[in-house]
Amino acid sequence: MNELEGRSLSDKKLLGDDRRAYLLKLLQESKSPITGGDLAKETNVSRQVIVNDITLLKAKKEPIIATSQGYIYMETHAEKALPEKIIACVHRPEETEKELNLLVDHGVTVKDVKVEHPVYGDLTASIMVSNRKEVKQFIDKIKSTQASYLSVLTGGIHLHTIAASSEDTLQEAIHSLKEAGFLFGEND
């Protein structure tokens, strides 16, 4: 399901500021993530050029997030802000899918994962999963790229920023994590 299908610049190559303005427009109008590869095809440039363009847009304070499904434009409207919590979790890498599914099954969006590194300090990676399909895509991408989870750096201990439509929903999800033994500091 490529949101860019049907649109094309044919063989026209957009340059610099024009291309970045076009990328920004595409991301702002998209209802789902767009991969760097799709953006590269759409603008007739390499994926690396897209990565550089996104970096430049972020430097101009555009709220673009790179997720495992592609780039998304995060609109920041205070009136739309959902309740959020930061939770401390611990589990083995092979339990990641179960942990994420527990959260999304309660109507929670898992926004990111954060670990504390002894040299680099806090390392944060965007996850942005809200349903089982997105969790599966995230897990499949980890496996297909043979990437490691950040939590392997900290013996499985990590933080997640989670968001939901209500405080009650967050509390139900947290209770479920506690029952599963995934909440750090609650299993002693």
N, C-alpha and C positions, 0 to 999 in steps of 0.2 A: 504494500500500500504506500506508494510514493506520491506525496502531495504535489510534487513538481511535475508529474506526468501531464502531458498536454500543454505545458508551457515550454517555450524554447526560445533561445536567443539565436537559433540556427547556428551559423558558424561565426557569429559575431563574438569577439573577445572584448569583454569590458575591462577597462583599465583603472587601476588605483582607486581613487575616491568614488568614482561612479560604481565600480564593482562593490565596494564596501557599502555604499548606500543601498544598492540592490539587495545585497545579502541581508542587511538590516531589515529591509522591507519584507523580504521572504520570511525571515525568522519571526518578525512581529505579527505577520498575518497567519502563520502556521498554527494549527491546533495540536500538532504532534511534533516530536523531534525530527530534525532533518540531518542526515549523515553528511560528513565532510565530503564523501565521495559523490553524493547527489548534488551538493552545492558546487563541487568542482565541475561536474558534467554540465550543470545548468549555466555556468559562467565561462565554460571553455578554458579552464585553467587547471593546474595540478592541485591535488589535495593539499600539498604542502603550502601552496599559495593561500588556500582557504584557511589553513591553520594560522598562518601569519596574519591574514586579514582579521580573523576572529581575535587574535591577540591585540591587534591595533584597536579594534572596536571596544574590547574590554578596557584597554588603557584610557579610552574616552568615557569610561564609566557606564558603558552599555551593559545591562544585566543579562549577559549571555552565559549560559551554563553548558558545559560539555558533560553529557551523560553517556552511559553505555549504549543508549539508543540513538544518539546524535545530539545536535545542538538545539537548545531551546532558549527562547527569550522569556525571561522571568519578569512579568509585569509586577511592579511593586506599588500596589494601591493599598494604603493603610486600611481602608474600609473593607477590603477583601481578605485581610490577614486572618489566617486560621490559627487557632490555639496550637502552640508548639511546646515540646519538652525535649530536653537532652537527657538521654538515658545511658547508663553504663551497663554494658553487656559483656559476657564472657562465654565462649564456646569453642569447640574444635572447628577447623575449616570446613569439614564435611557436614557440619550442622548449620551452615550459613543459610542454605535454602529453607530449611525448616524454620529458622528464626525469622527470616524475611516474610515467609508465607504466614506465620502466626500474626505478624503485624498487619500485613495488607488484608488478611481475612477479617480483621476488626475495623476496616475502613480507614486505616492509617496510611499516610504517605511517608516512606523512609527517604528523607532528603539527602543524607550524607552519612559518611563514616569518618571517624576521627581517631587517631592514635597519637600518643605522645612519644616522640623519638628522642633519645638522649642527646643527639647532636643537632638535629633540625628543628626540634620543638614539636609543635602540633602539626601533624600532616592530615589534611582533610581531602576527601575525594567525594564528588557528587555521585549519588546513586539514583535518586528520583524514581522510585518504583512505588506504584499504587495498587497493583493487582498481580495475580499469579502469572499472567502472561509476561508482564514486564520483569518479574522476578526470574522467570525461566530464561528470558533473553539475557539478563544480566549474568546468571550462572553459566549459561552456554558460552557467553563471550569470555568469561574468566577461563573456562575449560579450553575453548578453542585457541586462545592466545597463550595458554599455559602461564597465565599471570598468577601471582600470589595475592592473597588477601592481605590488606594492610595489617590486620590483626595478628598475622604470623610474627610480626616484629615485636609484639608485646605479649606473647603467650596466650593469645586469644582475647585479651582485654581490649575493649574499644568503646567508643561513644557513637550514638546515632542521634541526629536531630530528627524528630518525628512530628508530623502535623496531622490534624484531623478536624472534622467539622465541629467537634465539641470537646470540652474538657472531660466529660464522661467517657467518650470514645477512647481518648488517650489513656485514661485510667484503666479501662477494661483491657486494653492491649497490654499495658504494663503488668497488670495482674496475671494475664495469660503467660507473659514472658517469665514472670516469677515462678508460676506453677511448673513451667517447663525447665526451670533451673538455669535460665539464660541471663537473669538479672544479676549483675556483679554486686557483691557485698550483701546479697540477700540469701545466699545459699550456705552460709557458714553453719 
